[in-house]
Structure formats: structure tokens, C-alpha cells
Amino acid sequence: MRNSDQTDFKKFGKAECARSVAIFFVNYLFAILLVALFMWLNSLRLQDTLSDFLTRRFNSVVYLLASIFMLFLTVYFYYIFEDRAVLANPRNVWLIFALLDTGIVICYFFGYFFNIYSRPVALLALLALTLLGRRDAIFLNVIFALMMFSIDYFSNYADINPYVNALNSTPLMTFSAGMVAIFVGSKVKTRLRSFLTGFSVCVPILIMTACLEYDRGVNMVYLLLYGLEAGIMSAVLFMALLPVFEVLFNCITDYRLRELTDHDAPLMRELKAHAPGTFNHCIVVAHLAEACAIALNEDTALARAAAYYHDVGKLRQPEYFTENQTGYNPHSELSPELSVDIIRSHAKDGYDLIRSRRLPKVLADIALQHHGTMPIKYFYAKALKMTDGALNIEDFSYAGPKPQTKIAAIIMIADASEAISRTLPDRSPEKVESAVRDIIEERMELEQFDECDITMKDLTIIRETIVGCLTGVYHARTPYPKLKLKREEKEEEKEDA
């Protein structure tokens, strides 16, 4: 699941289990209220009372409630066995059931006010794909298809719908349209292509509509237009609702990450205005991190965004960081202990700033982790020269935690590699390679990668990738000749011409 809490490795104990079960029952009760609302609206159109319908078809209503309960229970046990970390975070549970409820409500009202073939049945699949991932989207698409069939067939919706064949085909139509949306939409990275995905979703809907209603003659054309509208509206509503879910549940998507890495994003504007050196540093680190993510088949959009925001904590006191200084260094007037407090605080300040702006938590986590528990060697060495006794190196180290994910490790290495490359008088590939190798080996010796799933092979790939990128960024140029060129004077026109 890609969301802002993907770096929270919570234990799923009794407390988390009880909380997730409580949320499950709350959502089930809400689903019952929705079904009751649907039945009441259908009864109004039939000029009937809800109590009379419940009396006549009591068995069907009980079966409907039981089937919805079983489907909700299936969702719960799926995550119990497949990914308990999802259930450990209440926000994730609310998100899953909110997606199901939103899809059911929208599809019902489209069918109620327009036509059963006009329902945007692929909406849930598109939202789940972007917010939860492909595997979860496929599973929830199956649950959604069965739930729509239960509501259609075992409520009085069948009494107000003239298209009996459509009711029987609900599971297959919803499932097939959703699967097309998932497999086509998984390769989509722009909002325009997301809209065009709607036309792909139309294909299974139109085929089934033509097969089921071919005997209606000209009226079949109108039903095909409804089917076309169903696919397009799936994509349109997806684009309209996605930002709402991103904000409400603080989810990360490629669309949101691209917005956050735009140079006009609020924090980026502040960084560019108040800490221009840090801003330029972050751009180069983002270039390195993105290249490493591509080489390791990691999330490139997340790696780029994490690199952009990893040093935003320096906004609190930008003048105390070398890249933002223009000659005067305020650390020359401070004790090493005070300087260390200022320097290492930027990791925690970055975490607090990102969280205060309600940006994705994973960016805040990486900002906090990108130095791990590394010592700040410059001020440690300075303090050693000023004292005769032994010093505790932990007092001159970052507070951590160490990188928890592979992307956090990439940012740690890329950040240090970019910084040290600026200090090299000779930036030949050999010198850069030696410097990057030393950075990685030092962090391995200090056990900075012990809490993430990075391997020696990954570290080798990262080293080779960063060396190649830095060599390209700081490549040598042929010196320009020192010639002063003057503009040629135009010849004066002859007076007698």
C-alpha cells in the first residue's frame, strides 16, 4: 500500500485488533444504513412503503445483510493474512471501506436517476489502484462486483429496473470493467491519460450491452451511449475524487508527488528564497536518488520527492549551513556543542515542518532518518582540540532513527555523496568513486543500514549509479580562451553616395 504511513512498522497486537474490529462493525452498520436508504428510495418510486416490502421479502433482506457481512468479513480476513500492517493503522481501514461505500453510492444513484448501464462501475478499481496498489485493487474489485450484485438482486431495485439482463450480468460487467481499468491504469502517469483510460473501460461494457440488448433495435443505441458514458464517467469521477482521498487520508500518489516536487510548491518556494544553496543541493540529490531508484526498480517519484524535502529543516536557521553562507560563518563564534545542536536539529525540524504542512508522513520520516545516527565529525574533531578529556561521540551524533526503507538509505548515501563531491579538488571518476565508496563503507561500519532491507548488491548498484551521475554533473570542460572581442564598427556611408 502506498500511503503516508508506509514506513510505520506497527505490531498488530490485541489493541490494534480490537480497534480494527470496531472500525469494521462501524462500517458494516453504515453499509446497512445505505442499503436501507436504497430500499426506501426504490419504494418511493414504486409508491410502496418500506415496511410492506420488508414484510413481503423478509428472507431476501436477511440474506442481503448476511451477504454484505460476509463480504466485509472477507476483506478483514484478507488483510489479516496478507498485510496486518494495514489493519494496524486505523486510517488505512477507514480508507478501504470509504472506497467501497463511495463506489456503491455513486453507482446506485447513477442507476437510479439515469440507467443501469450508465453506472461508473470501474471507479472503485481506479481509486483502489492509485491509493492502495494493484494487488489490493484486484481484490477489492471482486468484492465490489459481488456487493453490487447482492444489492441489485436482493433488494427492491429489481422492481424498478426494466433491464433484467443487466441485473444478472452485474458481477461480470463490474469485474471486467474494473480489471481493464486496473491493467490499463497501472501504466498511466498523467491525468490526461487517466481520462483516456475511460475509453478502454468502455470496451467490456459496450460488448456486454450489445450482447444482452441486441433485440431492442434502435433503443440499443441509447444503451450503448450509456455504456460509453459509464466508462468516461469512471475516469472523470476518479480524477475528481482522487484529490479528496489524498487529502482526507494523507495518501501518496504519483500525481501528488509531482505536485509536491514542482518548484512552485509552497515549501520549495520558501527553500528557494531563504536557503538557495540548500535548494540547489536538494535538486542534485534528487537527480542522484531518482537514478538509483530506477536502477533498483524502486519508486522513482517517491525517491525524487523525498530528496527534495529531506533538508527542509534547514529553513529554520539557513545561515548556519555552509551551502547558504556567503563568507561569514556564525559557527566561528559558537562552541562545538552548540553548533552540533543546531546542525543535527535540522532533521527533526524537517520532520516537524513537513508534518505541520500536512504533507505525506513518509517524506517526514525520511527527513528524520537521512542522517541516521551518524557522528558530525567536523565539530567532534573541533571539540577534541578544545579539551584534554575524552568526549562521548554520541553527544556529537544525530539522534536517528536509522533508515527504515531502501529509499531512505538511498537518500542518505546520495546526500553525503553530493556534499563531499563539492569538496573534491579533483572530480575525476576515480576520485569520485573512491569518495562514494568511503561514504558507503563508513555507514556500513557504523551499522546505518541494519534496519532496512538493502543488500550488498543494492549498495554496489547505488555506488556505480551515483558515480556515473556525479561525473556527469561535475564533468570537466575545455577552458575558454581569454580573448576580448570588440564589436565591428559599421562603415560610414560616403557623403557623395
C-alpha positions as CSV (number, residue, x, y, z in Angstrom):
1,M,0.0,0.0,0.0
2,R,1.4,3.3,-0.9
3,N,0.4,5.9,1.6
4,S,1.9,8.3,4.0
5,D,2.3,5.7,6.8
6,Q,4.1,3.0,4.8
7,T,7.1,3.4,7.0
8,D,5.2,2.6,10.2
9,F,6.0,-0.9,11.1
10,K,3.5,-1.4,13.9
11,K,2.9,-4.6,15.6
12,F,-0.6,-6.0,15.2
13,G,-1.4,-6.8,18.8
14,K,-4.6,-7.1,20.8
15,A,-5.2,-3.3,20.9
16,E,-4.8,-2.9,17.1
17,C,-7.0,-6.0,16.6
18,A,-9.8,-4.7,18.8
19,R,-9.6,-1.3,17.2
20,S,-9.8,-2.7,13.6
21,V,-12.7,-4.9,14.6
22,A,-14.6,-1.9,16.0
23,I,-14.0,0.0,12.8
24,F,-15.2,-3.0,10.8
25,F,-18.5,-3.1,12.6
26,V,-19.0,0.7,12.3
27,N,-18.5,0.4,8.6
28,Y,-20.9,-2.6,8.4
29,L,-23.6,-0.6,10.2
30,F,-23.1,2.3,7.8
31,A,-23.5,-0.1,4.9
32,I,-26.8,-1.3,6.4
33,L,-28.0,2.3,6.6
34,L,-27.0,2.8,2.9
35,V,-29.0,-0.3,1.9
36,A,-32.0,0.9,3.9
37,L,-31.8,4.2,2.1
38,F,-31.7,2.5,-1.3
39,M,-34.7,0.4,-0.4
40,W,-36.7,3.4,0.8
41,L,-35.9,5.4,-2.4
42,N,-36.9,2.4,-4.5
43,S,-40.2,2.0,-2.5
44,L,-41.0,5.7,-3.1
45,R,-40.8,5.1,-6.9
46,L,-43.0,2.0,-6.6
47,Q,-45.4,4.0,-4.4
48,D,-44.9,1.4,-1.8
49,T,-43.8,1.5,1.9
50,L,-40.6,0.2,3.1
51,S,-42.3,-1.8,5.9
52,D,-44.5,-3.6,3.4
53,F,-41.5,-4.5,1.3
54,L,-39.6,-5.8,4.3
55,T,-42.6,-7.9,5.3
56,R,-43.1,-9.5,1.8
57,R,-39.4,-10.2,1.2
58,F,-38.0,-10.6,4.7
59,N,-35.9,-13.6,3.7
60,S,-34.2,-11.7,0.8
61,V,-33.4,-8.8,3.1
62,V,-31.9,-11.0,5.7
63,Y,-29.8,-12.7,3.0
64,L,-28.7,-9.4,1.7
65,L,-27.5,-8.2,5.1
66,A,-25.7,-11.5,5.6
67,S,-24.0,-11.4,2.3
68,I,-22.7,-7.9,2.9
69,F,-21.5,-9.0,6.3
70,M,-19.6,-12.0,4.7
71,L,-18.1,-9.7,2.1
72,F,-16.9,-7.2,4.7
73,L,-15.6,-10.1,6.8
74,T,-13.7,-11.4,3.7
75,V,-12.0,-8.0,3.4
76,Y,-11.0,-8.1,7.0
77,F,-9.5,-11.6,6.9
78,Y,-7.7,-10.9,3.6
79,Y,-5.7,-8.2,5.4
80,I,-5.3,-10.3,8.5
81,F,-3.4,-13.0,6.5
82,E,-1.9,-10.8,3.7
83,D,-0.9,-7.5,5.3
84,R,-1.7,-6.9,9.0
85,A,0.2,-3.6,9.0
86,V,-2.7,-2.2,7.0
87,L,-5.1,-3.1,9.8
88,A,-2.7,-1.7,12.5
89,N,-3.3,1.8,11.1
90,P,-7.0,2.9,11.5
91,R,-6.7,5.4,8.7
92,N,-6.0,2.5,6.2
93,V,-9.1,0.6,7.4
94,W,-11.3,3.7,7.0
95,L,-9.8,4.3,3.6
96,I,-10.7,0.8,2.3
97,F,-14.3,0.9,3.5
98,A,-14.7,4.5,2.3
99,L,-13.7,3.4,-1.2
100,L,-16.3,0.6,-1.2
101,D,-19.0,2.9,0.2
102,T,-18.2,5.6,-2.3
103,G,-18.3,3.2,-5.2
104,I,-21.7,1.7,-4.1
105,V,-23.4,5.1,-3.5
106,I,-22.3,6.6,-6.8
107,C,-23.2,3.5,-8.9
108,Y,-26.6,3.3,-7.2
109,F,-27.5,6.9,-7.9
110,F,-26.4,6.7,-11.5
111,G,-28.5,3.6,-11.9
112,Y,-31.5,5.2,-10.1
113,F,-31.6,8.5,-11.9
114,F,-30.2,7.6,-15.3
115,N,-29.8,4.0,-16.4
116,I,-28.3,0.8,-15.0
117,Y,-25.8,0.7,-17.9
118,S,-24.6,4.2,-17.0
119,R,-23.1,3.3,-13.7
120,P,-19.3,4.1,-13.4
121,V,-18.5,0.6,-12.3
122,A,-14.7,1.0,-12.8
123,L,-14.5,4.0,-10.4
124,L,-13.6,1.9,-7.4
125,A,-10.9,-0.1,-9.3
126,L,-9.2,3.1,-10.4
127,L,-9.2,4.7,-7.0
128,A,-8.0,1.5,-5.3
129,L,-5.3,1.1,-7.9
130,T,-3.9,4.5,-7.2
131,L,-4.3,4.6,-3.5
132,L,-3.7,1.0,-2.5
133,G,-1.8,-0.7,-5.3
134,R,-2.7,-3.3,-8.0
135,R,-3.0,-6.4,-5.8
136,D,-5.4,-4.8,-3.4
137,A,-7.3,-3.1,-6.3
138,I,-7.9,-6.5,-7.9
139,F,-9.2,-8.0,-4.6
140,L,-11.5,-5.1,-3.8
141,N,-12.8,-5.0,-7.4
142,V,-14.0,-8.6,-6.9
143,I,-15.6,-7.7,-3.5
144,F,-17.3,-4.7,-5.1
145,A,-18.7,-6.7,-8.0
146,L,-20.3,-9.2,-5.7
147,M,-21.6,-6.5,-3.4
148,M,-23.2,-4.6,-6.3
149,F,-24.8,-7.9,-7.4
150,S,-26.2,-8.6,-3.9
151,I,-27.7,-5.1,-3.6
152,D,-29.2,-5.2,-7.1
153,Y,-30.7,-8.7,-6.9
154,F,-31.8,-9.0,-3.3
155,S,-33.3,-5.5,-2.8
156,N,-36.3,-4.0,-4.5
157,Y,-34.1,-2.3,-7.1
158,A,-35.0,-5.1,-9.4
159,D,-38.7,-4.0,-9.3
160,I,-37.9,-0.5,-10.7
161,N,-35.3,-1.6,-13.3
162,P,-36.6,-2.7,-16.7
163,Y,-33.3,-4.3,-17.8
164,V,-33.4,-7.8,-16.2
165,N,-30.4,-9.0,-18.2
166,A,-28.3,-6.2,-16.8
167,L,-29.0,-7.3,-13.3
168,N,-27.8,-10.8,-14.0
169,S,-24.7,-9.5,-15.7
170,T,-23.7,-7.1,-12.9
171,P,-20.9,-9.2,-11.4
172,L,-19.2,-9.9,-14.7
173,M,-19.6,-6.4,-16.1
174,T,-18.3,-4.7,-12.9
175,F,-15.4,-7.2,-12.6
176,S,-14.3,-7.0,-16.3
177,A,-14.6,-3.2,-16.5
178,G,-12.6,-2.9,-13.2
179,M,-9.9,-5.3,-14.4
180,V,-9.5,-3.4,-17.6
181,A,-9.2,-0.2,-15.6
182,I,-6.5,-1.8,-13.3
183,F,-4.3,-3.2,-16.0
184,V,-4.6,-0.2,-18.3
185,G,-4.4,2.4,-15.5
186,S,-1.3,0.8,-13.9
187,K,0.8,2.3,-16.7
188,V,-0.8,5.7,-16.6
189,K,1.2,8.6,-15.1
190,T,-0.6,11.7,-16.2
191,R,-4.1,13.0,-15.6
192,L,-4.8,13.2,-19.4
193,R,-4.1,9.5,-19.8
194,S,-6.2,8.8,-16.8
195,F,-9.1,10.4,-18.7
196,L,-8.4,8.4,-21.8
197,T,-8.4,5.2,-19.7
198,G,-12.2,5.7,-19.5
199,F,-12.5,4.8,-23.2
200,S,-10.7,1.5,-22.5
201,V,-13.1,0.8,-19.7
202,C,-16.0,1.2,-22.1
203,V,-15.0,-1.8,-24.2
204,P,-16.2,-4.6,-22.0
205,I,-19.3,-2.6,-21.0
206,L,-20.2,-2.0,-24.7
207,I,-19.6,-5.6,-25.7
208,M,-21.9,-6.9,-22.9
209,T,-24.5,-4.3,-23.5
210,A,-24.7,-5.2,-27.2
211,C,-24.9,-8.9,-26.4
212,L,-27.6,-8.5,-23.8
213,E,-29.8,-5.9,-25.5
214,Y,-29.4,-6.6,-29.2
215,D,-33.1,-7.4,-29.6
216,R,-34.1,-3.9,-28.6
217,G,-33.3,-2.5,-32.0
218,V,-32.7,1.3,-32.1
219,N,-33.1,1.5,-28.4
220,M,-29.9,-0.5,-28.1
221,V,-28.0,2.6,-29.4
222,Y,-29.1,4.6,-26.4
223,L,-28.0,1.9,-24.1
224,L,-24.6,1.8,-25.9
225,L,-24.3,5.5,-25.3
226,Y,-25.0,4.9,-21.6
227,G,-22.2,2.3,-21.6
228,L,-19.8,4.8,-23.2
229,E,-20.8,7.3,-20.5
230,A,-20.1,4.7,-17.8
231,G,-16.5,4.3,-18.9
232,I,-15.8,8.0,-19.3
233,M,-17.5,9.0,-16.0
234,S,-15.4,6.3,-14.2
235,A,-12.3,8.2,-15.3
236,V,-13.8,11.7,-14.7
237,L,-15.0,10.9,-11.2
238,F,-11.7,9.2,-10.5
239,M,-9.8,12.4,-11.2
240,A,-12.4,14.5,-9.3
241,L,-12.4,12.3,-6.2
242,L,-8.7,11.3,-6.0
243,P,-7.5,14.7,-4.6
244,V,-10.3,14.4,-1.9
245,F,-9.0,11.0,-0.8
246,E,-5.4,12.2,-1.0
247,V,-6.1,15.0,1.5
248,L,-8.6,13.2,3.8
249,F,-6.4,10.1,4.2
250,N,-3.0,11.8,3.5
251,C,-2.2,9.3,0.8
252,I,0.7,9.4,-1.6
253,T,0.1,9.1,-5.3
254,D,2.3,9.9,-8.3
255,Y,0.1,12.8,-9.1
256,R,0.5,14.3,-5.7
257,L,4.3,13.7,-5.6
258,R,4.7,15.5,-8.9
259,E,2.8,18.5,-7.4
260,L,5.0,18.5,-4.3
261,T,8.2,18.4,-6.4
262,D,7.1,21.4,-8.5
263,H,9.3,24.4,-7.8
264,D,6.2,26.4,-7.1
265,A,5.1,24.2,-4.2
266,P,5.0,26.3,-1.0
267,L,7.9,24.7,0.8
268,M,10.0,24.6,-2.4
269,R,9.4,28.4,-2.9
270,E,10.5,29.0,0.7
271,L,13.6,26.9,0.3
272,K,14.5,28.6,-2.9
273,A,14.0,32.1,-1.4
274,H,15.6,31.6,2.1
275,A,18.1,28.8,1.6
276,P,19.1,28.8,-2.1
277,G,22.2,26.7,-1.5
278,T,20.2,24.0,0.2
279,F,17.6,24.2,-2.6
280,N,20.3,23.6,-5.3
281,H,21.8,20.8,-3.1
282,C,18.3,19.1,-3.0
283,I,17.9,19.3,-6.7
284,V,21.2,17.4,-7.3
285,V,20.4,14.9,-4.6
286,A,17.0,14.3,-6.3
287,H,18.8,13.6,-9.6
288,L,21.0,11.0,-7.9
289,A,18.2,9.4,-5.9
290,E,15.9,9.1,-8.9
291,A,18.7,7.4,-10.9
292,C,19.3,5.0,-8.0
293,A,15.6,4.2,-7.7
294,I,15.4,3.4,-11.4
295,A,18.5,1.2,-11.1
296,L,16.9,-0.7,-8.1
297,N,13.4,-0.7,-9.5
298,E,12.2,1.4,-6.6
299,D,9.5,4.1,-6.6
300,T,11.2,6.9,-8.6
301,A,8.6,9.5,-7.8
302,L,8.8,8.9,-4.1
303,A,12.6,8.9,-4.2
304,R,12.6,12.3,-6.1
305,A,10.1,13.8,-3.6
306,A,12.0,12.5,-0.6
307,A,15.2,14.1,-1.9
308,Y,13.5,17.4,-2.5
309,Y,12.2,17.6,1.1
310,H,15.0,15.8,3.0
311,D,16.7,19.1,4.1
312,V,13.7,21.5,4.5
313,G,14.5,21.6,8.2
314,K,17.4,23.9,7.4
315,L,14.8,26.6,6.7
316,R,14.7,27.3,10.5
317,Q,18.3,28.6,10.5
318,P,19.6,28.5,7.0
319,E,22.6,30.8,7.7
320,Y,24.2,28.1,9.9
321,F,24.7,25.7,6.9
322,T,27.7,26.0,4.7
323,E,25.9,26.0,1.3
324,N,23.9,29.1,2.3
325,Q,26.8,31.1,3.6
326,T,28.3,34.0,1.7
327,G,31.6,34.4,3.6
328,Y,30.7,34.8,7.2
329,N,30.4,31.6,9.3
330,P,28.4,32.1,12.5
331,H,29.8,28.8,13.9
332,S,33.1,30.5,14.4
333,E,31.6,32.3,17.4
334,L,29.9,29.2,18.9
335,S,31.1,26.3,20.9
336,P,31.2,22.9,19.2
337,E,28.4,21.6,21.4
338,L,26.1,24.4,20.4
339,S,27.0,24.1,16.8
340,V,26.2,20.4,16.8
341,D,22.8,21.1,18.4
342,I,22.0,23.5,15.6
343,I,23.2,21.2,12.8
344,R,21.6,18.0,13.9
345,S,18.3,19.7,14.8
346,H,17.6,20.2,11.1
347,A,16.5,16.5,10.8
348,K,13.9,16.8,13.5
349,D,12.9,20.3,12.3
350,G,12.3,18.9,8.8
351,Y,10.1,16.2,10.2
352,D,8.0,18.7,12.2
353,L,7.8,21.2,9.3
354,I,6.6,18.5,6.9
355,R,4.0,17.2,9.3
356,S,2.8,20.7,10.2
357,R,2.1,21.3,6.5
358,R,0.1,18.1,6.4
359,L,2.4,16.6,3.7
360,P,2.8,12.8,3.4
361,K,4.4,11.3,6.5
362,V,6.8,9.2,4.5
363,L,8.6,12.4,3.5
364,A,8.8,13.5,7.1
365,D,10.1,10.0,8.1
366,I,12.9,10.2,5.5
367,A,13.8,13.7,6.5
368,L,14.2,12.4,10.1
369,Q,16.2,9.3,9.0
370,H,18.5,10.6,6.3
371,H,21.5,11.1,8.7
372,G,20.7,8.1,10.8
373,T,22.9,8.1,13.9
374,M,26.0,9.4,12.1
375,P,28.5,11.5,14.0
376,I,29.1,15.1,13.0
377,K,32.8,14.6,12.6
378,Y,33.8,18.3,12.0
379,F,32.6,19.6,15.3
380,Y,33.6,16.4,17.1
381,A,37.2,17.0,15.9
382,K,36.9,20.7,16.9
383,A,35.8,19.8,20.4
384,L,38.6,17.3,20.8
385,K,41.1,20.0,20.1
386,M,39.5,22.2,22.8
387,T,39.5,19.6,25.6
388,D,42.0,17.3,27.2
389,G,39.5,14.7,28.4
390,A,37.6,12.1,26.5
391,L,34.3,13.0,24.7
392,N,31.2,10.9,24.2
393,I,30.8,10.7,20.4
394,E,27.1,10.2,20.8
395,D,26.8,13.8,22.1
396,F,28.1,14.8,18.6
397,S,25.8,12.4,16.6
398,Y,22.4,12.6,15.0
399,A,19.6,11.2,17.1
400,G,18.3,8.9,14.4
401,P,16.4,6.7,13.7
402,K,18.5,4.9,11.1
403,P,17.0,4.5,7.6
404,Q,14.0,2.2,7.7
405,T,13.4,1.8,4.0
406,K,15.6,1.3,0.9
407,I,14.6,4.8,-0.3
408,A,15.7,6.3,3.0
409,A,19.1,4.6,2.6
410,I,19.4,5.9,-1.0
411,I,18.8,9.5,0.3
412,M,21.4,9.0,3.0
413,I,24.0,8.0,0.5
414,A,23.1,10.5,-2.2
415,D,23.0,13.3,0.3
416,A,26.5,12.6,1.6
417,S,27.9,11.9,-1.9
418,E,26.7,15.2,-3.3
419,A,28.1,17.1,-0.4
420,I,31.5,15.5,-0.4
421,S,31.8,15.8,-4.2
422,R,31.7,19.6,-3.8
423,T,34.8,19.4,-1.6
424,L,36.9,17.4,-4.1
425,P,39.6,19.5,-5.9
426,D,39.8,16.6,-8.5
427,R,36.4,15.4,-9.6
428,S,37.7,12.7,-11.9
429,P,35.7,9.4,-12.0
430,E,38.3,7.7,-9.9
431,K,38.3,10.3,-7.2
432,V,34.5,10.4,-7.1
433,E,34.3,6.6,-7.0
434,S,36.7,6.5,-4.1
435,A,34.8,9.1,-2.1
436,V,31.4,7.5,-2.6
437,R,32.9,4.1,-1.7
438,D,34.3,5.5,1.5
439,I,30.9,7.0,2.4
440,I,29.1,3.7,1.9
441,E,31.7,1.7,3.8
442,E,31.7,4.1,6.7
443,R,27.9,3.9,7.1
444,M,28.1,0.1,6.9
445,E,30.8,0.0,9.6
446,L,28.5,2.2,11.8
447,E,25.6,-0.1,11.1
448,Q,23.4,2.6,9.5
449,F,21.7,0.1,7.1
450,D,20.8,-2.6,9.7
451,E,17.2,-1.6,9.9
452,C,16.3,-1.5,6.2
453,D,16.1,-4.2,3.6
454,I,19.1,-3.1,1.5
455,T,21.6,-5.6,0.2
456,M,25.3,-5.5,-0.7
457,K,24.3,-5.8,-4.4
458,D,22.0,-2.8,-3.9
459,L,24.8,-0.8,-2.4
460,T,27.1,-1.7,-5.3
461,I,24.4,-0.5,-7.8
462,I,23.9,2.7,-5.8
463,R,27.6,3.4,-5.8
464,E,28.0,2.8,-9.5
465,T,24.9,4.9,-10.3
466,I,25.9,7.9,-8.1
467,V,29.5,7.9,-9.5
468,G,28.1,8.0,-13.1
469,C,25.7,10.8,-12.3
470,L,28.2,12.9,-10.3
471,T,30.8,12.5,-13.1
472,G,28.1,13.9,-15.5
473,V,27.1,16.7,-13.2
474,Y,30.6,17.9,-12.4
475,H,32.2,17.0,-15.7
476,A,35.3,18.8,-16.9
477,R,35.1,21.5,-19.6
478,T,37.6,22.8,-22.1
479,P,38.8,26.2,-20.7
480,Y,37.6,29.2,-22.7
481,P,40.3,31.3,-24.5
482,K,41.0,34.7,-22.9
483,L,40.1,36.9,-25.8
484,K,38.4,40.2,-25.7
485,L,36.2,40.7,-28.8
486,K,35.1,44.1,-29.9
487,R,32.0,44.9,-32.0
488,E,32.9,45.7,-35.5
489,E,32.2,49.3,-36.5
490,K,29.9,49.8,-39.4
491,E,31.5,51.5,-42.3
492,E,30.2,55.1,-42.7
493,E,28.3,55.8,-45.8
494,K,30.1,58.0,-48.3
495,E,28.9,61.6,-48.3
496,D,28.7,61.8,-52.1
497,A,26.9,58.3,-52.4
